[in-house]
């Protein structure tokens, strides 16, 4: 009996030992598998990091020798890939331009040459001109271009034409752009943003719009602005005046002053019989103005006619050549027209013997491009 019991105990101990051995083997196997997975995971991480480093290095080389060349008004060839067909660099229609843009978007590493619309009345500058060399980059077609322009029309549009133009601007001409458009029967005053291609096409369409009313319009473009400076939507605003002088009942068509380019204006200011008037608001004049200019100290444009009628102002203008300037030119259009109108129809102003009314073409914005050191 004792022998049987001893034998059973041995059998139990043997089974228990085998179970323990099996458990130990399973744990070792599991640990080994886990270790293999860890090594494999670590290996994958290293490979992933290596791929990222390779891509980063490749991107840096691509920046050194960009394959995308953007052309404004002239043809060019890629320095790295000189195989672009001449037919791709010559665009004859809007459809062909759109095809080229699509090809560029779908294949960012392919070489595409685009010829944007431009003319001698389009003044273009780049935001990159004000960046350090290490921050400059090739403009991507998704970057933002800012467009500033105004245009008075003669004769003013009638009610039917005015309504049609409001509709066309919003639904057809400027539908891809964002910004503000002040639209009066006397013309347009606009601040717009969009891709360089869309802005360029808008200028082209407007140039040929309504029998050439915008043929002489000066378009000012600033390229290479970041996306966050783009207007999110377009606001077409019907107004009675492009610049609110409170003169909508006055007929000032054809009375604008003589336009002088920056060089001629610069020289004219040095003549002894001239007086210069800053027709901007006072807070703008406080930021910076020509030292020799008169500041009407206006809080708003409607105060200019009141200042012009003051006796102290009239004495300053007596027998002088009157030069006006503003930021971009549009306020001078109305201010100079008002003075010329009064010289013809107001006896008190007519008796002053004013020798002429002139305005700075393109405003001080254009003047600084000609005289970056500040001029007078």
Secondary structure as UniProt FT lines:
FT   HELIX           2..64
FT   STRAND          69..72
FT   TURN            86..89
FT   HELIX           94..106
FT   TURN            108..109
FT   STRAND          113..116
FT   TURN            120..121
FT   STRAND          122..126
FT   HELIX           127..130
FT   HELIX           133..135
FT   TURN            141..142
FT   STRAND          144..152
FT   HELIX           159..168
FT   HELIX           169..173
FT   TURN            174..176
FT   STRAND          178..184
FT   TURN            185..186
FT   STRAND          187..194
FT   HELIX           196..207
FT   TURN            210..216
FT   STRAND          219..225
FT   HELIX           227..229
FT   STRAND          234..238
FT   TURN            248..249
FT   TURN            253..254
FT   STRAND          258..260
FT   HELIX           262..268
FT   TURN            269..270
FT   TURN            272..273
FT   STRAND          274..278
FT   HELIX           282..287
FT   TURN            291..292
FT   STRAND          293..295
FT   HELIX           301..303
FT   HELIX           304..308
FT   HELIX           311..317
FT   TURN            318..319
FT   STRAND          321..325
FT   HELIX           330..345
FT   HELIX           347..350
FT   TURN            351..352
FT   STRAND          356..360
FT   TURN            361..362
FT   HELIX           363..370
FT   TURN            372..373
//
